[in-house]
């Protein structure tokens, strides 16, 4: 994962204004917690005329690693909420980047927490592998719009094919166990006689 700047920080629960990517580019949130804390991150509309909590964007559970998720344009803020199993006072750091800065899936990408990658290849069958736990794989346009579920694994381990649409698209995986996504090689061997 290419690390981005995390200029916002806090302790316990908090709210951060979203710094949306310019133009029609999708916005990606990156959050880092500490090993003592578990958080849920929600989209939030917070304007003088309207206040409404939206969907859960991602979860950060007892890891010092970084987690990524797509932030739809309708949200003005993200809400970080400490879960009940967190021990003591825990901290977090948050930043935002344009979706086109996310790594590109070309062969295999692996992780152990939620992440966002670009896919610019043709429609293809990919191999999804998930450890013992849940996983949700979504696709959306490069603007972050049109989110659609590609695969839901309620209780791994799991290994199986998933249909990827023709790129360019963003793929986001919500998973708190080890996972990998592999696309077939785009290169062909040519035999000359």
DOMISE-946458 format. One record per residue (C-alpha): x, y, z; residue in three letters. Coordinates in Angstrom, 2 decimals, padded with zeros to 5 digits, m for minus. Each point is the difference from the previous one (the first is absolute). Example, Ala and Ser with C-alpha at 12.3 -4.5 7.8 and 13.67 -1.06 7.14 Angstrom:
<fivexs>
012.30 / m004.50 / 007.80 / ALA .
001.37 / 003.44 / m000.66 / SER .
</fivexs>
This chain:
<fivexs>
000.00 / 000.00 / 000.00 / UNK .
001.37 / 003.42 / m000.97 / UNK .
m000.35 / 002.04 / 003.17 / UNK .
m001.69 / 003.39 / m000.14 / UNK .
000.28 / 002.97 / 002.33 / UNK .
m002.23 / m000.31 / 003.11 / UNK .
m000.44 / 003.61 / 001.17 / UNK .
m003.07 / m000.51 / 002.24 / UNK .
000.32 / m001.74 / 003.36 / UNK .
m001.97 / m000.57 / 003.15 / UNK .
m000.71 / m002.13 / 003.05 / UNK .
m003.12 / m002.13 / 000.48 / UNK .
m003.02 / 001.11 / m002.04 / UNK .
000.29 / 002.80 / m002.53 / UNK .
m001.20 / 001.67 / m003.19 / UNK .
002.17 / 001.15 / m002.90 / UNK .
m001.05 / 002.11 / m003.04 / UNK .
000.54 / m001.88 / m003.28 / UNK .
002.54 / 001.48 / m002.41 / UNK .
m001.54 / m001.25 / m003.24 / UNK .
002.22 / m000.58 / m003.03 / UNK .
m000.23 / 002.69 / m002.70 / UNK .
m002.33 / m000.31 / m002.98 / UNK .
m001.77 / m003.32 / m000.41 / UNK .
002.77 / m002.13 / 001.52 / UNK .
m001.01 / m002.36 / 002.78 / UNK .
001.09 / 000.76 / 003.57 / UNK .
001.78 / m002.60 / 002.13 / UNK .
000.28 / 000.19 / 003.78 / UNK .
003.03 / m001.46 / 001.74 / UNK .
m000.09 / m000.52 / 003.77 / UNK .
002.54 / m001.37 / 002.43 / UNK .
m000.80 / m001.00 / 003.58 / UNK .
002.04 / m001.66 / 002.69 / UNK .
000.11 / m003.58 / 001.21 / UNK .
m002.22 / 000.76 / 003.01 / UNK .
m002.84 / 001.48 / m002.02 / UNK .
m002.84 / m001.11 / m002.16 / UNK .
m002.01 / 002.54 / m002.00 / UNK .
m002.87 / 000.13 / m002.43 / UNK .
000.12 / 002.81 / m002.55 / UNK .
m003.29 / 001.38 / m001.35 / UNK .
m000.89 / 002.51 / m002.67 / UNK .
m001.67 / 003.12 / 001.41 / UNK .
m001.99 / 002.86 / m001.51 / UNK .
000.49 / 003.01 / 002.29 / UNK .
m001.22 / 003.32 / m001.40 / UNK .
m001.89 / 002.87 / 001.67 / UNK .
m003.27 / m001.38 / m001.44 / UNK .
000.59 / m003.75 / 000.27 / UNK .
001.67 / m002.52 / 002.33 / UNK .
m000.10 / m003.71 / m000.83 / UNK .
002.30 / m002.96 / 000.64 / UNK .
000.44 / m002.16 / m003.09 / UNK .
001.43 / m003.41 / m000.80 / UNK .
002.97 / m001.61 / 001.70 / UNK .
002.97 / 000.58 / m002.27 / UNK .
002.52 / m002.27 / 001.73 / UNK .
001.15 / m001.49 / 003.27 / UNK .
003.38 / 000.26 / 001.71 / UNK .
000.51 / m002.79 / 002.52 / UNK .
002.98 / m000.21 / 002.33 / UNK .
002.73 / 000.60 / m002.54 / UNK .
002.59 / 002.69 / m000.50 / UNK .
m000.39 / m000.48 / m003.75 / UNK .
m001.72 / 002.33 / m002.44 / UNK .
m003.48 / m000.62 / m001.38 / UNK .
m001.58 / 001.49 / m003.16 / UNK .
m003.55 / 000.55 / m001.17 / UNK .
m001.84 / 002.02 / m002.66 / UNK .
m001.88 / 003.07 / 001.29 / UNK .
m003.07 / 000.85 / m002.12 / UNK .
m000.36 / 003.69 / m000.92 / UNK .
m003.28 / 000.36 / 001.91 / UNK .
001.91 / m000.11 / 003.30 / UNK .
001.42 / 003.23 / 001.37 / UNK .
001.73 / m001.67 / 002.97 / UNK .
001.06 / m003.38 / 001.32 / UNK .
m000.89 / m001.10 / 003.51 / UNK .
002.49 / m002.15 / 001.90 / UNK .
m001.67 / m001.98 / 002.77 / UNK .
001.94 / m002.09 / 002.51 / UNK .
m001.46 / m003.47 / 000.47 / UNK .
m000.86 / m001.40 / 003.41 / UNK .
002.97 / m002.43 / 000.08 / UNK .
002.63 / 002.75 / m000.25 / UNK .
002.26 / 000.21 / 003.04 / UNK .
000.66 / 003.37 / 001.64 / UNK .
000.72 / 003.14 / m001.98 / UNK .
000.77 / m000.76 / m003.63 / UNK .
001.13 / 002.26 / m002.85 / UNK .
m000.52 / 000.21 / m003.76 / UNK .
001.34 / 001.91 / m003.01 / UNK .
m001.95 / 000.71 / m003.21 / UNK .
000.79 / 001.29 / m003.49 / UNK .
m001.57 / 000.11 / m003.45 / UNK .
001.32 / m000.54 / m003.53 / UNK .
m001.24 / m000.22 / m003.55 / UNK .
m001.00 / m003.52 / m001.08 / UNK .
002.35 / 000.15 / m002.98 / UNK .
002.95 / m000.14 / 002.45 / UNK .
m001.03 / m003.47 / 001.25 / UNK .
002.08 / m002.99 / m001.12 / UNK .
m001.04 / m001.78 / m003.18 / UNK .
m000.95 / m003.68 / m000.06 / UNK .
002.08 / m001.61 / m002.76 / UNK .
000.68 / m003.51 / 001.29 / UNK .
m000.40 / m000.67 / 003.75 / UNK .
m000.69 / 002.36 / 002.87 / UNK .
m000.10 / m001.09 / 003.65 / UNK .
m001.03 / 001.49 / 003.30 / UNK .
m001.40 / m000.62 / 003.45 / UNK .
m002.25 / 003.05 / 000.38 / UNK .
m002.37 / 002.11 / m002.15 / UNK .
001.60 / 001.50 / m003.12 / UNK .
m000.80 / 001.66 / m003.35 / UNK .
001.72 / m000.78 / m003.32 / UNK .
m000.45 / 001.05 / m003.62 / UNK .
m000.73 / m002.56 / m002.69 / UNK .
000.59 / 001.15 / m003.60 / UNK .
m000.04 / m003.34 / m001.81 / UNK .
m002.63 / m001.81 / m002.07 / UNK .
m002.95 / m001.86 / 001.52 / UNK .
001.51 / m003.08 / 001.62 / UNK .
m000.46 / m002.80 / 002.50 / UNK .
002.16 / 000.66 / 003.03 / UNK .
000.88 / m002.31 / 002.87 / UNK .
m001.02 / 001.25 / 003.45 / UNK .
001.49 / m001.67 / 003.07 / UNK .
m001.08 / 000.85 / 003.54 / UNK .
001.20 / m001.35 / 003.35 / UNK .
m002.28 / m000.99 / 002.88 / UNK .
m002.43 / 002.91 / 000.19 / UNK .
m002.25 / 002.20 / m002.13 / UNK .
000.71 / 001.93 / m003.20 / UNK .
m002.00 / 002.29 / m002.26 / UNK .
001.36 / 000.97 / m003.43 / UNK .
m001.55 / 003.04 / m001.72 / UNK .
000.53 / 001.83 / m003.27 / UNK .
m000.76 / 003.61 / m000.86 / UNK .
000.88 / 002.46 / m002.72 / UNK .
003.21 / 002.02 / 000.27 / UNK .
m002.16 / 002.84 / 001.34 / UNK .
m001.05 / m002.23 / 002.92 / UNK .
m003.59 / m000.16 / m001.31 / UNK .
m001.99 / m003.10 / m000.90 / UNK .
001.17 / m002.28 / 002.81 / UNK .
m001.05 / m003.60 / m000.57 / UNK .
000.82 / m003.15 / 001.92 / UNK .
002.04 / m002.56 / m001.94 / UNK .
000.40 / m002.64 / 002.74 / UNK .
m001.04 / m000.51 / 003.62 / UNK .
001.74 / m002.60 / 002.14 / UNK .
m001.79 / m000.33 / 003.32 / UNK .
002.41 / m002.44 / 001.62 / UNK .
003.30 / m001.05 / m001.60 / UNK .
002.25 / m001.62 / m000.82 / UNK .
m000.98 / 000.51 / m003.63 / UNK .
001.67 / m000.41 / m003.39 / UNK .
m001.95 / 000.57 / m003.20 / UNK .
m000.56 / 001.95 / m003.18 / UNK .
m001.50 / 003.49 / m000.17 / UNK .
m000.98 / 001.84 / m003.17 / UNK .
001.81 / 003.33 / m000.38 / UNK .
m001.55 / 002.56 / m002.35 / UNK .
002.01 / 001.74 / m002.69 / UNK .
002.07 / 002.82 / 001.45 / UNK .
000.64 / 002.61 / 000.93 / UNK .
m001.77 / m000.70 / 003.32 / UNK .
000.78 / 000.21 / 003.69 / UNK .
m000.05 / m003.24 / 001.99 / UNK .
m000.45 / 000.26 / 003.75 / UNK .
000.29 / m002.90 / 002.39 / UNK .
m001.43 / 000.09 / 003.50 / UNK .
001.77 / m002.80 / 001.84 / UNK .
001.78 / m000.32 / 003.36 / UNK .
001.90 / m003.24 / m000.79 / UNK .
002.64 / m000.87 / m002.58 / UNK .
m001.24 / 000.22 / m003.59 / UNK .
001.33 / 000.01 / m003.55 / UNK .
m001.41 / 000.83 / m003.42 / UNK .
001.69 / m001.36 / m003.15 / UNK .
m000.80 / 000.83 / m003.63 / UNK .
001.22 / m002.12 / m002.92 / UNK .
003.20 / 001.14 / m001.65 / UNK .
m000.57 / 002.56 / m002.75 / UNK .
003.02 / m001.20 / m001.97 / UNK .
m000.06 / m002.79 / m002.57 / UNK .
002.81 / m002.30 / m001.05 / UNK .
000.66 / 000.01 / m003.70 / UNK .
001.67 / m003.05 / m001.55 / UNK .
001.92 / 000.69 / m003.20 / UNK .
000.63 / m002.98 / m002.23 / UNK .
</fivexs>
